[in-house]
Amino acid sequence: MHKDNLKSLLELLKTQHLLRQRKVLSSAQDVQVKINNRNFLNFTSNDYLGLANHPKVKQAMLDGVKEYGVGSGAAHFISGHQTPHHELELAMADFFNAERALLFSSGFMANLGVIDSLCNKDSLLLQDKLNHASLLDAGRLSRAKFKRFRHLDMEQLQNLLQKNQSKNILLASDAVFSMDGDLANIKALSKLSDGYKATLLLDEAHSFGVLGKYGQGLGVKTEAIRIATMGKALGTYGAVVLGYSEQIEYILQKARTYIYTTALPPAIAYASLAALEILKKSDEPRAHLQKLIQRFRTNMQNLNLNLLDSTTPIQPLLIGSNKSALKLADKLYAKSILVQAVRPPTVPVNTARIRITFSAKHTLADVDILSQEIQNALCKKL
């Protein structure tokens, strides 16, 4: 595309209040971060348990570098599969009570790899409309017949299954939807996948570490494939695909995003093992998260706001227009509070929102400060 056309398109994004801009943090990821030599109270991170800057996780990363170096040097099938990778797969399989786990370099690559492996031109792929972009992009790139059903609409999903002629059906859903914070109907998805002999793929990116006993997620039948990412509640990076032995072996043999990429740095896998051990020890951080969520929702009750129904650390304030969402985020930024204005195409048109996320390292006082500043900002017209 010619640079004049690109310039026009960028100007259009700016006019529509859709131009994205990066903020440069000069501190570690935490509930307090530094931007341009200013301290901010951070409500934008998916570091739900505060492990990204945990001393034991950082030390494990350093120990991993000393023992295994920085880069893995090659793909897993060549010489890049090192002891920390192998041990992390075993540990994650054990944690989730799965037969096997397969380590990918990111959740995006995991979803692309699984769907590409399991779908062909004769397959039917069904997905919730609000699934993460990695699942939706995988569907668009796959050779399968790709259909999306209305968000959480199990009746429409069943209608699509009833009309199906394919013998190979893959049903994919987020466990926790990243922009709304609501939960998949696991019971209904499991029942439908059983009834129509479909394979269920559940992306546990925002439920792993946060929901369930010791953060084991929403829980699903053992035949399902689960994706657990480590860049959120675990505080590190990468993802694992979990399933029964034959599933994982087939994905390992066929997933192009696994076969044709350099393995994750071994020190990251080493740090992930340390983070997993911390996660397993106590449910207290998850209990504290629930206290923070309830405090925030109680504080917001008296404001005329559309706070979406969520029991997770993802608490979205639905604003509507792109311009108004940006203005509210800017007002909070001026008060040294960092929140994210989420706009299309990440969310549907006219549903721009402030996406607030909590960490177990936040305090009730932090929540009260956020609540008060939101109220102050809304006293003036957006």
Backbone hydrogen bonds, N-H to C=O, Kabsch-Sander energy under -0.5 kcal/mol:
donor,donor_aa,acceptor,acceptor_aa,energy
6,L,2,H,-2.1
7,K,3,K,-2.3
8,S,4,D,-1.9
9,L,5,N,-2.3
10,L,6,L,-2.4
11,E,7,K,-2.0
12,L,8,S,-2.0
13,L,9,L,-2.0
14,K,10,L,-1.9
15,T,11,E,-2.3
16,Q,12,L,-2.1
17,H,14,K,-1.3
18,L,13,L,-3.3
19,L,13,L,-0.8
25,L,23,K,-0.7
26,S,34,K,-2.6
33,V,40,F,-2.2
35,I,38,R,-2.5
36,N,24,V,-0.6
38,R,35,I,-1.7
40,F,33,V,-3.2
41,L,336,S,-2.5
42,N,31,V,-3.2
42,N,40,F,-0.7
43,F,41,L,-0.6
43,F,338,L,-2.6
48,Y,46,N,-2.4
50,G,47,D,-1.5
54,H,51,L,-1.5
58,K,54,H,-2.6
59,Q,55,P,-2.3
60,A,56,K,-1.9
61,M,57,V,-2.0
62,L,58,K,-2.1
63,D,59,Q,-2.7
64,G,60,A,-2.5
65,V,61,M,-2.0
66,K,62,L,-2.2
67,E,63,D,-2.0
68,Y,64,G,-3.1
69,G,65,V,-2.1
72,S,263,A,-0.5
76,H,261,T,-0.5
78,I,75,A,-1.4
79,S,75,A,-0.6
80,G,75,A,-2.4
81,H,76,H,-0.6
82,Q,80,G,-1.0
85,H,82,Q,-0.6
86,H,82,Q,-2.1
87,E,83,T,-2.9
88,L,84,P,-2.2
89,E,85,H,-2.1
90,L,86,H,-1.9
91,A,87,E,-2.4
92,M,88,L,-2.6
93,A,89,E,-2.1
94,D,90,L,-2.0
95,F,91,A,-2.3
96,F,92,M,-2.2
97,N,94,D,-0.9
98,A,93,A,-2.7
100,R,243,G,-2.1
102,L,241,V,-2.0
104,F,239,A,-3.6
110,A,106,S,-1.9
111,N,107,G,-2.4
112,L,108,F,-2.2
113,G,109,M,-2.5
114,V,110,A,-2.7
115,I,111,N,-2.0
116,D,112,L,-2.2
117,S,113,G,-2.0
118,L,114,V,-2.3
119,C,115,I,-1.5
123,S,120,N,-2.1
124,L,168,N,-2.4
125,L,145,K,-2.9
126,L,124,L,-0.5
126,L,170,L,-2.6
127,Q,147,K,-2.0
128,D,172,A,-1.1
129,K,149,F,-2.2
131,N,128,D,-1.8
135,L,132,H,-0.8
136,L,132,H,-2.1
137,D,133,A,-3.3
138,A,134,S,-1.7
139,G,135,L,-1.9
140,R,136,L,-2.2
141,L,137,D,-2.3
142,S,138,A,-1.3
145,K,123,S,-2.7
146,F,144,A,-0.8
147,K,125,L,-2.9
147,K,145,K,-0.5
149,F,127,Q,-2.5
153,D,150,R,-2.6
154,M,152,L,-1.3
157,L,153,D,-1.9
158,Q,154,M,-2.2
159,N,155,E,-2.0
160,L,156,Q,-2.2
161,L,157,L,-2.1
162,Q,158,Q,-2.4
163,K,159,N,-1.4
164,N,161,L,-0.9
168,N,122,D,-0.5
169,I,167,K,-0.6
170,L,124,L,-2.8
171,L,199,T,-3.2
172,A,126,L,-2.9
172,A,170,L,-0.5
173,S,201,L,-2.3
175,A,203,D,-2.6
176,V,203,D,-0.6
177,F,182,D,-2.5
178,S,176,V,-0.5
181,G,177,F,-3.3
184,A,175,A,-2.6
186,I,184,A,-1.5
189,L,185,N,-2.6
190,S,186,I,-2.7
191,K,187,K,-2.1
192,L,188,A,-2.7
193,S,189,L,-2.5
194,D,190,S,-2.2
195,G,191,K,-2.7
196,Y,192,L,-2.1
197,K,194,D,-1.1
198,A,193,S,-2.7
199,T,169,I,-2.9
201,L,171,L,-3.2
201,L,199,T,-0.5
202,L,200,L,-0.5
202,L,225,I,-3.0
203,D,173,S,-2.5
203,D,201,L,-0.5
204,E,202,L,-0.8
204,E,227,I,-2.9
207,S,204,E,-1.1
208,F,204,E,-2.8
209,G,215,G,-3.4
210,V,207,S,-1.8
211,L,207,S,-2.7
215,G,212,G,-2.3
216,Q,213,K,-1.2
217,G,207,S,-0.5
217,G,211,L,-2.6
224,A,221,K,-1.5
225,I,200,L,-3.0
226,R,242,L,-2.3
227,I,202,L,-2.4
228,A,226,R,-0.5
228,A,240,V,-2.5
229,T,227,I,-0.5
230,M,238,G,-3.1
231,G,238,G,-0.6
235,G,232,K,-1.2
236,T,230,M,-2.6
239,A,104,F,-1.9
240,V,228,A,-2.5
241,V,102,L,-2.4
242,L,226,R,-3.2
243,G,100,R,-1.9
248,I,244,Y,-2.1
249,E,245,S,-2.5
250,Y,246,E,-2.2
251,I,247,Q,-2.4
252,L,248,I,-2.7
253,Q,249,E,-1.7
254,K,250,Y,-1.5
255,A,251,I,-3.1
256,R,254,K,-0.6
258,Y,255,A,-1.3
259,I,255,A,-2.6
260,Y,256,R,-2.2
261,T,258,Y,-0.8
263,A,74,A,-2.4
268,I,265,P,-1.1
269,A,265,P,-1.3
270,Y,266,P,-2.2
271,A,267,A,-2.3
272,S,268,I,-2.2
273,L,269,A,-1.8
274,A,270,Y,-1.4
275,A,271,A,-2.3
276,L,272,S,-2.5
277,E,273,L,-1.6
278,I,274,A,-1.6
279,L,275,A,-2.5
280,K,276,L,-2.0
281,K,277,E,-0.7
281,K,278,I,-0.9
282,S,278,I,-0.6
282,S,279,L,-0.6
287,A,283,D,-2.1
288,H,284,E,-2.7
289,L,285,P,-2.1
290,Q,286,R,-1.8
291,K,287,A,-1.5
292,L,288,H,-2.2
293,I,289,L,-2.5
294,Q,290,Q,-2.5
295,R,291,K,-2.2
296,F,292,L,-2.4
297,R,293,I,-2.5
298,T,294,Q,-2.3
299,N,295,R,-2.4
300,M,296,F,-1.8
301,Q,297,R,-0.6
301,Q,298,T,-0.9
303,L,300,M,-1.6
305,L,303,L,-2.2
306,N,318,L,-0.7
307,L,305,L,-1.2
308,L,306,N,-0.7
308,L,316,P,-2.3
310,S,308,L,-1.0
311,T,181,G,-0.5
315,Q,313,P,-0.8
315,Q,356,I,-3.5
317,L,354,I,-2.8
318,L,306,N,-2.9
318,L,316,P,-0.7
319,I,352,A,-2.5
320,G,352,A,-2.6
321,S,319,I,-0.6
325,A,321,S,-1.9
326,L,322,N,-2.2
327,K,323,K,-2.1
328,L,324,S,-2.2
329,A,325,A,-2.2
330,D,326,L,-2.5
331,K,327,K,-2.3
332,L,328,L,-2.1
333,Y,329,A,-2.2
334,A,330,D,-2.1
335,K,331,K,-0.6
335,K,332,L,-0.7
336,S,333,Y,-2.0
337,I,332,L,-2.3
338,L,41,L,-2.8
339,V,337,I,-0.7
340,Q,355,R,-1.0
341,A,339,V,-0.5
342,V,340,Q,-0.7
342,V,353,R,-3.1
343,R,341,A,-0.5
346,T,343,R,-1.5
351,T,348,P,-1.5
352,A,320,G,-2.0
353,R,342,V,-2.2
354,I,317,L,-2.3
355,R,340,Q,-2.8
355,R,353,R,-0.7
356,I,315,Q,-1.7
356,I,354,I,-0.8
357,T,43,F,-1.9
358,F,313,P,-1.2
360,A,48,Y,-2.6
362,H,359,S,-2.0
367,V,363,T,-1.7
368,D,364,L,-2.1
369,I,365,A,-2.1
370,L,366,D,-2.3
371,S,367,V,-2.6
372,Q,368,D,-2.4
373,E,369,I,-2.3
374,I,370,L,-2.3
375,Q,371,S,-2.2
376,N,372,Q,-2.6
377,A,373,E,-2.5
378,L,374,I,-1.9
379,C,375,Q,-0.7
379,C,376,N,-0.9
380,K,377,A,-0.9
